[in-house]
């Protein structure tokens, strides 16, 4: 550290420079004393570190609880004249301590520079400030202006000697050895100054000392008293505002304070105001690297949303330092690009108000031409402003703690802002160069895809030359100051005059870390997020990249390699690595291949997409240039062997699923440390490139699958996702963590930089996200235009038709009952205040309602969990005013159990009957229904052989029942007729055959058996409004396009079952795709669907299983049967069809039932305050309160209800 | 609320192809509300009269019958002085297979065949039963007075 070298020797020579500058005016016995509480915390290990470099430092530091300022005399540090009064702390030099296990553990993504502290560095002068104190003494002559004072923390502090044990470090208390009487030194009878000692080990264990101070049992109240006194025994304390941010720093030994009195009353009285000048020094301890638990640790760090104690300590330190810096008016010489980015949008405040005190760089940096903001130092060095730092620190404290539990959702506006973010990240994208893929890649790329290839290639090869020189984006450069000449006690100096540019230090205002070495931006992330909108060919682009960059980076960037090695294997035993290695050798004994030259790509995707990747890679690649292998299911071969294969069996791309990876991860975690572990796991292999398709699968950082992805070893990492931010900014975090994008991949960073500010409604959070994304994300949308103004993707038009349907009468009855009960139940729970605790059952009730909208029969579906009990009760409960239970109603609806046999209709004119039957067989046009005057739909036959639409007649019978009158045939008046008297007429198109029989009770003949053109069966009331609407529409469509292919999405597989039945009866071919199917089955289904047929084919897809990734451009009709909480999911589903490769216009039909929860869900969907997670995660959501509000809205209990709306 | 297709169809047909002696047109402000005129059937006491009615299609139409009322004063045992009509198909004999057109034809027929045994206007029915010709003369008189 050349910066420090010239200075330090000098420091040592003339320690007064470093320590308290002596004013010569004082009486001898008034020698000011400085409490170096910082070094008091130095434990064995830290002092040993000092020891090695500085022969005398042992004494110095260990005794250094008190540094006495004895005018120009080097021996002020317990020099001979004073040492008799000092009880040195017993410090064992233990050279190994600093390399103990915990400190040895390297952080996986170190964002701090190597924390090298020059051996002879003791402390650096930071600056001074004026503050107020109160006298605690009475009497005359105790102190005068100019007299020096010592600062100390009043209460006996514990001394921690244990080194590694963090827990112990927090609670052990010991006072004795650290006790140090300084009074004797100067001959005053000051009471003992008590220092606190903390070991380096425990410091490195990042339980910064605040933990003992603040968290120790029995000492719940935060002690913020800082006393000061001079050698005459006069005692005072600092005003609380000042002490607030100093205590923490003093306790942790980050700073040293020295000071002298500026002004005080001649005669002291208790509480009298004393004006002090305080000089602040950054102690050596400040630069000791604070260790954090990294990703390798399976500790609470990754599992808890809340910050750990370590994080809290760091945060306090950060806040305190921030406050201190602003108090003193320290300004960075160089700031980071991020702050600058924020500055562009006004004053930069990222949550911690303290950050705003950091002025812009005083020297323009590479990134900036930003003007200096008005210096806060002038203001804050004034007394009037003294509370500020404290206040800001306190604020951020509160906010952070409050927000710990909240869900970080994006509201509508913010979602819009996210669009803006993307847009900014997109600026200039259309000017990217185009790169042609190699010949081995068979597809032709569109221009925008070639641009993506350029970008991806650049991201992979990484132009690091510039970046490596630049300051790490989170750090700021500062310089220590020269101490000014004594005798000018208070001076608001013009900072730069006193800045000593040769002595720099660096501060990370976000983590609170300090460093003396230059923090290099060593962003090793290779890869990024390809976030093109759905259907733009992300797979294709990635494949072209695989062709372009085939060989590993083993040679092109050795440092990168080692870094990766380091990071990844640091926590693993060396043996482990060897095993893998030997595995590889064993597999390919003849090939001399450097183990590091990874060349395979790993593709992780949802299981439904695996075969699609496989197929597409095959199609895109010239023979044998890229071979892929699907590695999933039970036949998972040893990856090492697999990838070691050469020649024909060579595998370039390994395709696996998230599920497989997760189980492999568990297996590996269990086995990897066993002595007989042989490797062969996917985790033992280093990949050239890891690609996560549909990467939002890992948006939850605590999920197993996410961890499984983080642990993969690869040189280049890519995340593909059309929706990298699903509904909260934290979604992004997981991707960044996977990418190892520094420093955002650290949760604490991301949290304090994005999440927390975001929670505090600070728009800057979005600026930060934008800043992050600019570097690592490429996103184009279908609507974007290239540099010539043409649409980059020319897709056929998409028409979305929202069909608002009306329930049939019985459906509405059932629904109303259900809804009323659910509503009552909810109101009751809410009134009793038990809505929260019954949250899941409320969701279950909602689920019932949503199902009922699709089809009343779905409601009867099995309860999936105990939570559903309430929902079940909905069905059973017989409230007073209702005669029949809902179950009965539904059963009746289904035309089963209860409907009593209706009386036989008298006589039917036989000739009329014959005519009708003949007509049924012959007529090709659908007859007109008397009731609705339309062509009959779901034609039914009444006992009198009159016909009607099923809907119409059912409606009529229902109306009559309501009016307690007999339902007769509308046409001939014969009756009564009941539901059970209806017979449905099924016509099979294309074959016109005379009718063969009268009534059959068959449920219709199988479609293959086609002799009968018309089947008359028992009326199938197992239909519903939506079902009928769907079939009706399909019938219409197939008139226009007999080979139509359509997708039908529902979130309920049970509804898909019913659709199946209905389609079968209507003679429409269907296929099914849902989560219960195995991968081969899915692949087969998709293949089958893709075949050319002469008849319509309908693919029934469960929204969750098939909503993402699938390429189904062979279809151009999409039906969304129900409404999902999250619009993005539905969008995804629609984009299965409306994507690259689609050449027909796309028609989307959504069915909504009037006056039901669906409408309100849609509303919420639009406002995106989304219940999303609550419902997805089965109710474990933390922001239940917000969700409850949503639920109220869904029940129509919210502020505004909406009966007046269109639907 | 959009109109069901059936109502549109019926309206269209009523306008373009109205039954003899009957006209019906929806009001501008409410397409479910019709202005109707019915001419008195020949050889009935109402011959020569033009009777105004209003007809309203309720939300539940055609599951529920339309509501019809005479606006023109008429002397008829099945029509009261408020113009309300006693006609079975407008009540319990309603069938959704019936239409506006058929309803109006039935009303016209009712004018030709008063049924004092199922009265709505009791005094008129009484008069009809006791002194049919007097009642008919009264009806003619009213027709002349109010419907011409």
Interface residues (C-beta under 8 A of the other chain):
Chain A: X930 X931 X932 X933 X934 X952 X955 X956 X959 X965 X968 X969 X970 X971 X973
Chain B: X4 X5 X6 X9 X10 X60 X62 X63 X64 X92 X93 X95 X96 X97 X98
